[in-house]
Amino acid sequence: MKKLKKFLAGVVTLAMAMSMMTITAFAAPTIEDSKDGSASLTIHKYEYNGTEVNKGTGSESDTVPADAKPLAGAGFTIYKVVDKDGMDAYYSANPTALPGIDTYVENGKIKNAYAGNKVGQEIITGADGLAKFENLELGFYVVIETTKPAAVTEAVAPFLVSVPMTTVDGEGWLYDVHVFPKNGTTYGGVTLEKTGKDGAKLEGVTFVLQKYVGDPNDVEEPGYWMTITKASGAGGDDTGAELNLVTNKEGIIKVEGLSQGTYRFIETSVGNNDNYIMDGKTTYEFTVTDKGTVIYNGAEASDSVKVAIKNEKPDVEKQVADKDGNLQDPGKGADYSVGDKVPYTVTIDVPANIVDLKTFKITDTPTNLKDDINTIKVKCDAADVASGAYKITESGNGFVMEFTTAQMADYAGKKIVVTYEATLLEGAVSTPIGNGNKATLEYSNNILPENDPQNPNTDEEPKTDKIEDSATVFTFKVQILKKAESENGKALQGVEFDLYREAKDGETGVSNAADLGLPSGKSWVKVNTDPLVTDENGEVSQSGLANGTYYLVELKTNEGYNLLKAPVKVELKVQYTITTKDEYTTDENGQTTLIKHEVEKVVFAGATDNAQGIIVSTVINKQGFTLPSTGGMGTFVFTFVGIAMMAAAVILFFTSKKKEAK
């Protein structure tokens, strides 16, 4: 019975007790004074959320539940509250009663009267969960968990422990005491969902996860953000399973096993999602509470919450209007004549985070055209964009429109429409290549932090990407083939023509249209500046023509051939089918360019020469009568015959009159 009392006394003083009850001690073997100052207390801290209870004996050989795990990051502080004399009195044959834990502790903290009894400094458990206090004097100690790991729901209650403790059989003393306090833990989790333009799920986007270490309200010693690559494990934060912080095919990242604290996600790469803007400035903070719930954007969830993050992607579309004013889809094109004013429209998708971009500009680069910057209009939702939001400068035959992003808040997430006219120049090609007009949008592809030293994007360099889109203008050629007598006749060199087209609104037609035989009821304009003169092959051409109806007026032909009495009608009805592709390119500096509607092939139809878009018009001249030269014998004969015929006619006339008189 005596041994059982000794064992119970040891158990009561063990750290596993939530509080110490006042008990009556018993006689025990004599404590060795030589051990005073060389005893030790080892705390085995472990994480366990089950219900199994293993009794402690103070021995190092005590066991814990099989699924218990060492817990790092727990800090313990001890206070000596009873010295060896008090211990001797307690363990004497006539023992005194030991006060309860409440004598020394209030609200989980040591009372002021005993604060000076602190022994050494707080010791934090390592990955093995151990905190060992060595070279202890003999006595009774209050043990308080003064630092609680973030994952722990509640610190273990302060407890008393006797150093030394009696052995289980009550026959000896344990001068190196081992206690095994446990903590219950809770963990939270989050689900990050990454989407892009039009709800696209973005795969391969990379994030970092950081946890705040320290007190955010402490001005003198502010905390910092620590990057987390692993879940909370047995060794504390960032010691568990590896975290996969790259979005999957569904744009999802799931993170579990996060201990109590404040965290934030930061984007570091958009992966292969070309032309998306990497937002490395915005942080997405959430809090895991000591109950395991997660708070994000002011809402608390009992299980994993969803952090929805959208990436921005600008776009640009270049369109040309046909002669009727109808905008043509990119890749369809339109046809015009040299000198025509060609209407263009550039539509820009402005990203929602435009004000955070350093660069956002449009460069217009025409081929065989010249932009008229005086015709440029910039609108959003049918209203003029504020003039302070952009600046236009002439660049070659095109222009550059640079936006002031700080002034673009009113246009974030909207479409800006730029319209203008360009003149089709001499030299415009009449081939399937066409005459392109390219709009290039250059914009920042990464948003970087400014005052966030722990943000991993702080040291990155600003970069840009580009998007190009083109609209093609076609122009065609009329080729005149001048032949004598028939289509297979000889070529006539030196024949001269003028080519006329119908006048457009605002144009003044020629005044002698009727004399030229041009159709009435319309005004007509001469296309060519100098006469079109056939060469030795009987050929002459006029390029730079749009589809439509034209008239050739012959000005001069070869000697001995009749000049055409009426204009020759020429119809240009060339159809064109364009095949385009979209292609990404990356230069040596890593700048990505999306080339939209790049022309791969153009097929002409309805032309004489479908390879080049040429209409061939064969014009035939007939020979006139060939008269002998003046003074020749032929002239005399014709004159004599003519006089004789006239005399015969007179005689016949008077003879008929005499017969009527009779």
C-alpha positions as CSV (number, residue, x, y, z in Angstrom):
1,M,0.0,0.0,0.0
2,K,2.9,2.3,0.8
3,K,4.4,1.8,-2.7
4,L,1.1,2.6,-4.3
5,K,0.9,5.9,-2.5
6,K,4.4,6.8,-3.6
7,F,3.5,6.0,-7.3
8,L,0.3,8.2,-7.1
9,A,2.3,11.1,-5.7
10,G,4.7,10.9,-8.6
11,V,1.9,10.8,-11.2
12,V,0.2,13.8,-9.6
13,T,3.3,15.9,-9.9
14,L,3.8,14.9,-13.5
15,A,3.4,17.5,-16.3
16,M,0.4,15.7,-17.7
17,A,-1.7,17.1,-14.9
18,M,-3.9,20.0,-16.0
19,S,-3.7,21.4,-12.5
20,M,-2.2,20.2,-9.2
21,M,-4.5,19.1,-6.5
22,T,-3.4,19.5,-2.8
23,I,-2.4,16.1,-1.6
24,T,-0.8,14.5,1.4
25,A,2.7,13.2,0.9
26,F,4.4,10.2,2.3
27,A,7.7,9.0,3.6
28,A,10.3,8.3,0.9
29,P,13.9,7.3,0.5
30,T,16.4,10.0,1.3
31,I,17.1,12.5,-1.5
32,E,20.7,12.8,-2.4
33,D,22.0,16.3,-1.7
34,S,24.8,15.8,-4.1
35,K,22.3,15.9,-7.0
36,D,21.3,19.5,-6.1
37,G,22.3,21.6,-9.2
38,S,22.7,18.7,-11.5
39,A,19.2,17.5,-12.0
40,S,17.2,18.0,-15.3
41,L,13.7,18.3,-16.6
42,T,13.1,17.2,-20.2
43,I,9.8,18.1,-21.9
44,H,8.7,15.9,-24.7
45,K,6.2,18.0,-26.6
46,Y,3.9,16.1,-29.1
47,E,1.0,16.8,-31.3
48,Y,-2.0,14.5,-30.8
49,N,-5.7,15.0,-31.6
50,G,-6.9,11.5,-30.4
51,T,-8.4,10.3,-27.2
52,E,-5.9,7.7,-26.1
53,V,-4.2,8.4,-22.7
54,N,-0.8,7.0,-21.7
55,K,0.2,7.4,-18.0
56,G,3.5,9.1,-17.3
57,T,6.0,8.0,-14.7
58,G,8.6,10.6,-15.2
59,S,10.8,8.1,-17.0
60,E,12.4,8.6,-20.4
61,S,10.9,5.3,-21.4
62,D,7.3,6.5,-21.2
63,T,5.4,6.1,-24.4
64,V,2.9,8.3,-26.4
65,P,0.1,7.2,-28.7
66,A,1.4,5.6,-32.0
67,D,0.1,8.4,-34.2
68,A,1.4,11.2,-32.0
69,K,4.1,13.5,-33.6
70,P,6.8,15.6,-32.1
71,L,5.8,19.3,-32.1
72,A,8.3,22.0,-32.8
73,G,8.0,25.6,-31.9
74,A,6.5,25.3,-28.4
75,G,8.3,27.4,-25.8
76,F,8.5,26.6,-22.1
77,T,9.5,28.6,-19.1
78,I,10.0,27.2,-15.6
79,Y,9.8,28.8,-12.1
80,K,11.2,27.2,-8.9
81,V,8.4,27.7,-6.3
82,V,9.5,25.2,-3.6
83,D,13.1,24.7,-2.6
84,K,14.8,21.5,-1.3
85,D,13.8,22.1,2.3
86,G,10.2,22.4,1.3
87,M,10.6,19.2,-0.7
88,D,12.1,17.4,2.3
89,A,9.2,18.5,4.4
90,Y,6.8,17.3,1.8
91,Y,8.5,13.9,1.5
92,S,9.1,13.5,5.3
93,A,7.4,11.0,7.6
94,N,5.1,13.8,8.8
95,P,4.6,15.6,5.4
96,T,3.2,19.1,4.9
97,A,0.5,19.7,2.3
98,L,1.6,21.0,-1.1
99,P,-0.3,24.0,-2.4
100,G,-2.3,23.7,-5.7
101,I,-1.1,25.2,-9.0
102,D,-3.5,28.1,-8.5
103,T,-1.2,29.3,-5.7
104,Y,1.4,30.2,-8.2
105,V,-0.5,30.8,-11.5
106,E,-3.3,33.1,-12.5
107,N,-4.9,33.2,-15.9
108,G,-2.2,31.0,-17.4
109,K,0.6,33.2,-16.2
110,I,2.9,33.1,-13.2
111,K,1.8,35.4,-10.4
112,N,4.0,38.5,-9.8
113,A,5.1,37.2,-6.4
114,Y,6.9,34.3,-8.1
115,A,8.0,36.0,-11.4
116,G,11.4,36.4,-9.9
117,N,11.8,32.7,-9.5
118,K,12.2,32.2,-13.2
119,V,14.9,29.7,-14.0
120,G,17.0,30.5,-17.1
121,Q,15.3,31.5,-20.4
122,E,12.4,30.1,-22.3
123,I,13.4,27.0,-24.3
124,I,11.7,26.3,-27.7
125,T,11.2,22.7,-28.8
126,G,13.0,21.7,-31.9
127,A,12.0,19.3,-34.7
128,D,12.3,16.5,-32.2
129,G,9.8,18.2,-29.8
130,L,12.3,18.4,-27.0
131,A,12.9,21.2,-24.5
132,K,15.5,20.3,-21.8
133,F,16.3,22.3,-18.7
134,E,19.6,21.2,-17.2
135,N,21.6,21.8,-14.0
136,L,18.5,22.3,-11.9
137,E,18.4,22.6,-8.2
138,L,16.2,20.2,-6.4
139,G,12.7,21.4,-5.7
140,F,9.2,21.9,-7.1
141,Y,8.8,23.8,-10.4
142,V,5.9,25.5,-12.2
143,V,6.0,24.8,-16.0
144,I,4.3,27.2,-18.3
145,E,3.9,27.0,-22.1
146,T,4.8,30.5,-22.9
147,T,5.0,30.2,-26.7
148,K,2.3,28.3,-28.5
149,P,2.9,26.9,-32.0
150,A,0.5,28.4,-34.6
151,A,-1.2,25.1,-35.3
152,V,-2.0,24.5,-31.6
153,T,-5.5,25.1,-30.6
154,E,-4.8,25.7,-26.9
155,A,-1.6,25.7,-24.9
156,V,-1.2,23.0,-22.2
157,A,-2.3,24.2,-18.8
158,P,0.5,25.2,-16.4
159,F,1.6,22.3,-14.1
160,L,3.8,21.5,-11.1
161,V,6.6,19.0,-11.4
162,S,8.8,17.6,-8.7
163,V,12.5,17.3,-9.4
164,P,13.4,14.6,-8.4
165,M,10.4,12.2,-8.7
166,T,10.1,8.8,-7.1
167,T,10.4,5.8,-9.3
168,V,7.3,3.7,-10.0
169,D,8.2,1.1,-7.3
170,G,8.8,3.9,-4.8
171,E,12.3,2.6,-4.0
172,G,14.3,5.3,-5.6
173,W,14.5,8.7,-7.2
174,L,14.5,10.0,-10.8
175,Y,16.8,13.1,-10.9
176,D,16.4,13.4,-14.7
177,V,12.6,13.8,-15.0
178,H,10.8,13.4,-18.4
179,V,7.3,14.7,-19.0
180,F,5.1,14.3,-22.1
181,P,2.6,17.1,-22.4
182,K,0.4,17.0,-25.6
183,N,-1.2,19.6,-27.7
184,G,-4.3,19.4,-29.9
185,T,-3.8,21.0,-33.3
186,T,-6.0,22.4,-36.1
187,Y,-5.1,23.2,-39.7
188,G,-6.8,25.2,-42.4
189,G,-6.8,25.0,-46.2
190,V,-7.5,27.2,-49.2
191,T,-8.3,26.6,-52.8
192,L,-6.9,29.1,-55.4
193,E,-8.8,29.4,-58.7
194,K,-7.0,31.1,-61.6
195,T,-9.0,32.4,-64.5
196,G,-8.3,34.6,-67.5
197,K,-10.1,36.3,-70.3
198,D,-13.7,35.2,-70.8
199,G,-13.4,32.8,-67.9
200,A,-10.6,30.7,-69.4
201,K,-8.9,28.3,-66.9
202,L,-5.2,29.2,-66.7
203,E,-2.9,26.2,-66.3
204,G,0.8,26.6,-65.2
205,V,0.5,29.9,-63.3
206,T,3.0,29.9,-60.4
207,F,2.5,31.5,-56.9
208,V,4.4,31.7,-53.7
209,L,2.8,31.4,-50.3
210,Q,4.0,33.5,-47.4
211,K,3.2,33.5,-43.7
212,Y,3.4,36.6,-41.5
213,V,5.9,36.1,-38.6
214,G,5.6,38.5,-35.7
215,D,3.1,41.0,-34.4
216,P,1.8,43.3,-37.2
217,N,0.8,45.8,-34.5
218,D,4.3,46.0,-33.0
219,V,5.8,49.2,-34.4
220,E,9.2,48.8,-32.7
221,E,9.8,45.3,-33.9
222,P,7.6,44.7,-36.9
223,G,7.3,41.2,-38.3
224,Y,8.0,39.9,-41.8
225,W,6.7,37.6,-44.4
226,M,8.2,34.2,-44.6
227,T,7.9,32.1,-47.7
228,I,6.3,28.7,-47.1
229,T,7.0,25.8,-49.4
230,K,5.6,23.0,-47.2
231,A,2.6,22.5,-45.1
232,S,2.8,22.6,-41.3
233,G,4.3,19.4,-40.1
234,A,5.5,17.7,-37.0
235,G,8.5,20.0,-36.9
236,G,6.3,23.1,-37.1
237,D,5.5,25.5,-40.0
238,D,7.0,24.7,-43.4
239,T,8.1,21.2,-42.3
240,G,5.3,19.0,-43.7
241,A,4.4,17.9,-47.2
242,E,5.7,19.9,-50.2
243,L,3.1,22.4,-51.5
244,N,2.3,22.4,-55.2
245,L,1.8,26.1,-56.0
246,V,1.3,25.8,-59.8
247,T,-2.2,25.8,-61.2
248,N,-3.5,22.6,-62.8
249,K,-5.6,22.2,-66.0
250,E,-8.6,23.6,-64.1
251,G,-6.6,26.6,-62.9
252,I,-6.7,25.2,-59.4
253,I,-4.2,25.2,-56.5
254,K,-5.2,23.4,-53.3
255,V,-3.2,24.0,-50.1
256,E,-4.0,22.0,-46.9
257,G,-2.3,21.7,-43.5
258,L,-1.8,25.4,-42.7
259,S,-1.4,26.3,-39.1
260,Q,-2.9,29.3,-37.4
261,G,-1.7,32.6,-38.8
262,T,-2.0,35.1,-41.6
263,Y,-0.9,34.1,-45.1
264,R,-0.8,35.6,-48.6
265,F,-0.5,34.4,-52.2
266,I,1.6,36.3,-54.7
267,E,1.8,35.5,-58.4
268,T,5.3,35.0,-59.8
269,S,4.8,33.7,-63.3
270,V,1.9,33.2,-65.9
271,G,3.8,30.2,-67.4
272,N,2.9,29.6,-71.0
273,N,-0.2,31.7,-71.0
274,D,1.1,34.1,-73.6
275,N,0.1,37.8,-73.6
276,Y,-1.4,37.6,-70.1
277,I,-0.1,40.2,-67.6
278,M,1.7,38.8,-64.6
279,D,0.4,40.7,-61.5
280,G,3.3,40.4,-59.0
281,K,2.1,43.3,-57.0
282,T,-1.3,42.3,-55.7
283,T,-1.3,40.1,-52.6
284,Y,-4.2,37.8,-51.6
285,E,-4.3,37.6,-47.8
286,F,-6.2,35.1,-45.7
287,T,-6.2,34.0,-42.0
288,V,-6.3,30.5,-40.5
289,T,-7.8,30.8,-37.0
290,D,-7.0,28.8,-33.9
291,K,-10.3,26.9,-34.6
292,G,-9.0,25.8,-38.1
293,T,-11.5,28.1,-39.9
294,V,-10.3,30.3,-42.7
295,I,-11.1,34.0,-43.2
296,Y,-10.8,35.6,-46.6
297,N,-12.3,39.0,-47.7
298,G,-14.1,39.2,-44.4
299,A,-15.9,35.9,-44.8
300,E,-15.1,32.9,-42.5
301,A,-15.5,29.3,-43.7
302,S,-15.3,26.2,-41.6
303,D,-13.5,24.4,-44.3
304,S,-11.3,25.4,-47.3
305,V,-12.2,28.7,-48.9
306,K,-11.8,29.7,-52.5
307,V,-9.5,32.5,-53.5
308,A,-10.6,33.6,-57.0
309,I,-7.9,35.4,-59.0
310,K,-8.3,36.7,-62.5
311,N,-5.5,37.6,-64.9
312,E,-5.8,40.4,-67.4
313,K,-5.0,40.2,-71.1
314,P,-5.3,43.1,-73.5
315,D,-6.1,42.8,-77.1
316,V,-6.1,44.8,-80.3
317,E,-8.1,44.4,-83.5
318,K,-7.5,46.2,-86.8
319,Q,-10.3,46.6,-89.4
320,V,-10.7,48.4,-92.7
321,A,-14.0,49.6,-94.1
322,D,-15.0,48.9,-97.6
323,K,-16.1,51.5,-100.1
324,D,-19.7,51.3,-98.7
325,G,-18.5,52.1,-95.2
326,N,-18.9,48.5,-93.9
327,L,-16.2,47.4,-91.5
328,Q,-14.5,44.2,-92.7
329,D,-13.6,41.4,-90.3
330,P,-9.8,41.1,-89.8
331,G,-8.4,38.9,-92.5
332,K,-11.1,39.9,-95.1
333,G,-9.6,43.0,-96.5
334,A,-11.0,45.7,-98.9
335,D,-10.1,47.1,-102.3
336,Y,-9.4,50.8,-103.1
337,S,-7.8,52.9,-105.8
338,V,-4.6,54.9,-105.5
339,G,-5.4,58.3,-104.0
340,D,-8.4,57.0,-102.1
341,K,-9.0,57.8,-98.4
342,V,-9.1,54.4,-96.7
343,P,-11.0,54.3,-93.3
344,Y,-9.5,52.2,-90.5
345,T,-10.7,51.2,-87.1
346,V,-8.5,50.0,-84.2
347,T,-10.3,48.5,-81.2
348,I,-8.3,48.1,-78.0
349,D,-9.3,45.9,-75.1
350,V,-8.1,47.8,-72.1
351,P,-7.1,45.5,-69.1
352,A,-8.8,46.2,-65.8
353,N,-5.4,46.8,-64.1
354,I,-4.4,49.4,-66.7
355,V,-3.3,52.0,-64.1
356,D,-0.7,49.6,-62.8
357,L,1.0,49.2,-66.2
358,K,4.1,51.2,-67.1
359,T,3.7,50.9,-70.9
360,F,0.6,50.9,-73.0
361,K,0.9,52.2,-76.6
362,I,-0.3,51.7,-80.2
363,T,2.1,52.0,-83.2
364,D,0.5,52.1,-86.6
365,T,2.7,51.1,-89.5
366,P,1.2,51.4,-93.0
367,T,2.6,49.9,-96.2
368,N,2.0,52.0,-99.4
369,L,-0.4,54.2,-97.4
370,K,0.0,57.4,-95.4
371,D,-2.0,57.9,-92.2
372,D,-3.7,61.3,-91.8
373,I,-3.3,62.0,-88.0
374,N,-5.7,64.9,-88.3
375,T,-8.5,62.4,-88.9
376,I,-7.8,60.4,-85.7
377,K,-10.7,60.1,-83.2
378,V,-10.4,58.2,-79.9
379,K,-13.6,57.1,-78.2
380,C,-14.9,54.8,-75.4
381,D,-18.5,54.0,-75.1
382,A,-19.2,56.5,-78.0
383,A,-17.7,59.4,-75.9
384,D,-14.4,61.1,-76.6
385,V,-11.5,59.7,-74.5
386,A,-9.9,62.5,-72.4
387,S,-7.1,64.2,-74.3
388,G,-4.8,63.9,-71.2
389,A,-5.1,60.1,-71.4
390,Y,-3.0,59.8,-74.6
391,K,-0.5,61.5,-76.8
392,I,-0.2,61.1,-80.6
393,T,3.1,61.6,-82.5
394,E,3.7,61.1,-86.3
395,S,6.1,58.3,-87.1
396,G,7.0,57.9,-90.8
397,N,3.8,57.4,-92.7
398,G,2.1,56.1,-89.5
399,F,1.7,57.3,-85.9
400,V,2.3,56.3,-82.3
401,M,-0.4,56.7,-79.7
402,E,1.0,56.5,-76.2
403,F,-1.5,56.2,-73.3
404,T,-0.9,57.8,-69.9
405,T,-1.9,54.8,-67.8
406,A,-2.3,56.8,-64.6
407,Q,-5.1,58.7,-66.4
408,M,-6.9,55.5,-67.6
409,A,-8.9,54.5,-64.6
410,D,-12.2,55.5,-66.3
411,Y,-11.4,53.2,-69.2
412,A,-10.2,50.1,-67.2
413,G,-11.8,46.9,-68.5
414,K,-13.5,48.7,-71.5
415,K,-12.9,49.1,-75.2
416,I,-11.2,52.1,-76.8
417,V,-12.0,52.6,-80.5
418,V,-9.6,54.6,-82.7
419,T,-10.7,55.6,-86.1
420,Y,-8.7,57.4,-88.8
421,E,-8.1,57.6,-92.6
422,A,-5.0,56.7,-94.7
423,T,-4.3,57.6,-98.3
424,L,-3.4,54.8,-100.7
425,L,-0.2,56.0,-102.3
426,E,1.3,55.6,-105.8
427,G,3.2,52.4,-105.9
428,A,0.5,50.4,-104.1
429,V,1.0,46.8,-105.3
430,S,-1.6,44.9,-107.4
431,T,-0.6,41.5,-106.1
432,P,-1.9,39.0,-103.5
433,I,0.6,40.6,-101.1
434,G,-1.7,43.5,-100.8
435,N,-1.0,46.7,-98.9
436,G,-1.0,46.1,-95.2
437,N,-1.6,48.5,-92.4
438,K,-0.4,47.0,-89.1
439,A,-1.4,48.1,-85.6
440,T,1.0,47.0,-82.8
441,L,0.0,47.2,-79.1
442,E,2.9,47.2,-76.7
443,Y,2.2,46.8,-73.1
444,S,3.7,45.9,-69.7
445,N,3.4,42.1,-69.1
446,N,4.4,42.3,-65.5
447,I,3.2,44.4,-62.6
448,L,5.9,44.8,-59.9
449,P,5.7,45.8,-56.2
450,E,7.1,49.1,-55.1
451,N,7.3,49.0,-51.3
452,D,7.2,45.3,-50.4
453,P,10.7,44.0,-49.6
454,Q,9.6,40.4,-48.9
455,N,7.7,40.2,-52.2
456,P,9.7,37.8,-54.5
457,N,9.0,40.1,-57.5
458,T,10.7,43.1,-56.0
459,D,13.9,42.7,-57.9
460,E,12.3,41.8,-61.2
461,E,12.8,44.1,-64.3
462,P,9.8,45.6,-66.1
463,K,9.0,43.8,-69.4
464,T,6.7,44.2,-72.3
465,D,4.8,42.0,-74.8
466,K,3.2,42.9,-78.1
467,I,0.1,42.1,-80.1
468,E,-0.1,42.9,-83.8
469,D,-3.1,42.9,-86.1
470,S,-3.3,44.0,-89.7
471,A,-5.9,44.9,-92.3
472,T,-5.1,44.5,-96.0
473,V,-6.1,46.8,-98.9
474,F,-6.0,45.4,-102.4
475,T,-5.7,47.3,-105.6
476,F,-5.9,45.9,-109.1
477,K,-4.6,46.6,-112.7
478,V,-6.2,47.0,-116.1
479,Q,-4.0,45.9,-118.9
480,I,-4.9,47.1,-122.4
481,L,-3.9,45.0,-125.4
482,K,-4.3,46.9,-128.7
483,K,-4.7,44.7,-131.8
484,A,-5.3,45.4,-135.5
485,E,-8.4,44.0,-137.2
486,S,-8.9,41.1,-134.8
487,E,-7.8,39.6,-131.5
488,N,-5.2,37.7,-133.3
489,G,-4.1,40.8,-135.3
490,K,-0.8,42.6,-135.0
491,A,0.0,44.7,-132.0
492,L,-0.4,48.4,-132.5
493,Q,2.2,50.6,-130.8
494,G,1.7,54.2,-129.9
495,V,-2.1,54.1,-129.4
496,E,-3.1,56.5,-126.7
497,F,-5.9,56.2,-124.1
498,D,-7.4,57.9,-121.1
499,L,-9.2,55.8,-118.3
500,Y,-12.2,57.2,-116.6
501,R,-14.0,56.2,-113.4
502,E,-17.2,57.5,-111.7
503,A,-16.6,60.5,-109.5
504,K,-16.9,60.0,-105.7
505,D,-18.9,62.3,-103.4
506,G,-17.2,65.7,-103.3
507,E,-15.2,65.2,-106.5
508,T,-15.7,67.3,-109.6
509,G,-16.0,65.4,-112.9
510,V,-14.7,66.4,-116.3
511,S,-16.8,68.9,-118.2
512,N,-16.6,67.2,-121.6
513,A,-18.0,63.8,-120.5
514,A,-20.7,63.9,-123.2
515,D,-18.3,64.8,-126.0
516,L,-16.2,61.8,-124.9
517,G,-19.2,59.5,-125.1
518,L,-19.2,58.7,-121.4
519,P,-22.6,57.6,-119.9
520,S,-24.8,60.5,-119.0
521,G,-26.4,61.0,-115.6
522,K,-23.0,60.6,-113.8
523,S,-19.9,62.5,-113.2
524,W,-16.6,61.1,-114.5
525,V,-13.0,61.6,-113.4
526,K,-9.9,60.8,-115.4
527,V,-7.7,58.2,-113.6
528,N,-4.4,58.7,-115.4
529,T,-2.4,61.8,-115.4
530,D,-0.5,61.3,-118.7
531,P,-2.0,59.4,-121.7
532,L,-1.7,55.6,-121.6
533,V,0.5,54.8,-124.6
534,T,0.8,51.2,-126.0
535,D,4.3,49.8,-126.3
536,E,5.8,47.6,-129.1
537,N,3.7,44.7,-127.9
538,G,0.5,46.8,-128.1
539,E,0.3,46.8,-124.3
540,V,-0.3,49.5,-121.7
541,S,-1.6,49.2,-118.1
542,Q,-3.1,51.2,-115.3
543,S,-2.6,49.9,-111.8
544,G,-3.9,51.1,-108.4
545,L,-7.6,50.4,-109.2
546,A,-10.4,49.3,-107.0
547,N,-13.2,47.0,-108.3
548,G,-15.7,48.9,-110.3
549,T,-16.7,50.1,-113.8
550,Y,-14.2,52.0,-115.9
551,Y,-14.2,53.5,-119.5
552,L,-11.3,53.6,-121.9
553,V,-11.4,56.6,-124.3
554,E,-9.1,56.3,-127.3
555,L,-7.3,59.5,-128.0
556,K,-5.0,58.6,-130.9
557,T,-4.5,55.5,-133.0
558,N,-2.2,54.4,-135.8
559,E,-2.3,56.0,-139.2
560,G,-4.8,54.2,-141.5
561,Y,-6.9,53.0,-138.6
562,N,-10.2,54.3,-137.5
563,L,-10.3,56.0,-134.1
564,L,-12.9,54.3,-131.8
565,K,-16.2,56.2,-131.9
566,A,-17.2,55.2,-128.3
567,P,-15.4,54.5,-125.0
568,V,-14.7,50.9,-124.2
569,K,-16.3,49.6,-120.9
570,V,-14.0,47.7,-118.6
571,E,-15.4,45.9,-115.5
572,L,-13.2,45.1,-112.5
573,K,-14.8,42.4,-110.5
574,V,-12.0,40.6,-108.7
575,Q,-12.9,38.4,-105.8
576,Y,-10.3,37.7,-103.1
577,T,-10.1,35.0,-100.5
578,I,-7.6,35.5,-97.7
579,T,-6.2,32.7,-95.5
580,T,-4.7,33.9,-92.2
581,K,-3.1,32.5,-89.1
582,D,-2.3,33.6,-85.6
583,E,1.2,33.0,-84.4
584,Y,3.3,33.7,-81.3
585,T,7.0,34.7,-81.6
586,T,9.6,35.2,-78.9
587,D,12.7,37.3,-79.5
588,E,16.1,36.9,-77.9
589,N,15.1,39.1,-75.0
590,G,12.1,37.0,-74.2
591,Q,9.5,39.5,-75.5
592,T,6.5,37.6,-76.8
593,T,4.5,38.9,-79.8
594,L,1.1,37.7,-80.9
595,I,0.8,38.2,-84.7
596,K,-2.9,38.1,-85.5
597,H,-4.4,37.5,-88.9
598,E,-1.0,37.1,-90.6
599,V,-1.7,36.6,-94.3
600,E,-0.7,33.1,-95.4
601,K,-2.3,33.0,-98.8
602,V,-4.6,35.1,-101.0
603,V,-6.5,33.7,-104.0
604,F,-7.9,36.0,-106.7
605,A,-10.9,35.0,-108.8
606,G,-12.7,36.8,-111.6
607,A,-9.6,38.3,-113.2
608,T,-7.9,37.5,-116.5
609,D,-4.7,36.9,-114.6
610,N,-5.8,35.5,-111.2
611,A,-2.2,35.2,-110.0
612,Q,-1.8,39.0,-110.1
613,G,-5.3,40.4,-110.1
614,I,-5.1,41.8,-113.6
615,I,-8.0,42.4,-116.0
616,V,-6.9,42.3,-119.7
617,S,-9.0,44.3,-122.2
618,T,-8.3,43.7,-125.8
619,V,-9.2,46.7,-128.0
620,I,-9.3,46.3,-131.8
621,N,-8.8,49.0,-134.4
622,K,-10.1,48.6,-138.0
623,Q,-8.4,50.1,-141.0
624,G,-10.1,53.0,-142.9
625,F,-10.3,53.6,-146.8
626,T,-6.9,54.1,-148.5
627,L,-7.1,57.2,-150.8
628,P,-4.5,57.8,-153.6
629,S,-2.2,60.7,-153.2
630,T,-3.2,64.2,-154.6
631,G,-2.4,64.8,-158.4
632,G,-2.3,61.1,-159.4
633,M,-4.0,59.4,-162.4
634,G,-6.5,57.9,-160.1
635,T,-7.8,61.2,-159.1
636,F,-8.4,62.3,-162.8
637,V,-10.3,59.1,-163.6
638,F,-12.6,59.5,-160.6
639,T,-13.2,63.1,-161.5
640,F,-14.1,62.4,-165.2
641,V,-16.4,59.6,-164.2
642,G,-18.1,61.9,-161.7
643,I,-18.7,64.7,-164.3
644,A,-20.1,62.2,-166.9
645,M,-22.5,60.8,-164.4
646,M,-23.7,64.3,-163.5
647,A,-24.2,65.2,-167.2
648,A,-26.2,62.0,-167.8
649,A,-28.4,62.9,-164.9
650,V,-29.2,66.4,-166.2
651,I,-30.1,65.0,-169.7
652,L,-32.3,62.4,-168.2
653,F,-34.1,65.1,-166.2
654,F,-34.9,67.4,-169.1
655,T,-36.0,64.5,-171.4
656,S,-38.5,63.4,-168.8
657,K,-39.9,67.0,-168.6
658,K,-40.5,67.2,-172.4
659,K,-42.4,63.9,-172.4
660,E,-44.7,65.2,-169.6
661,A,-45.3,68.5,-171.7
662,K,-46.6,66.5,-174.7
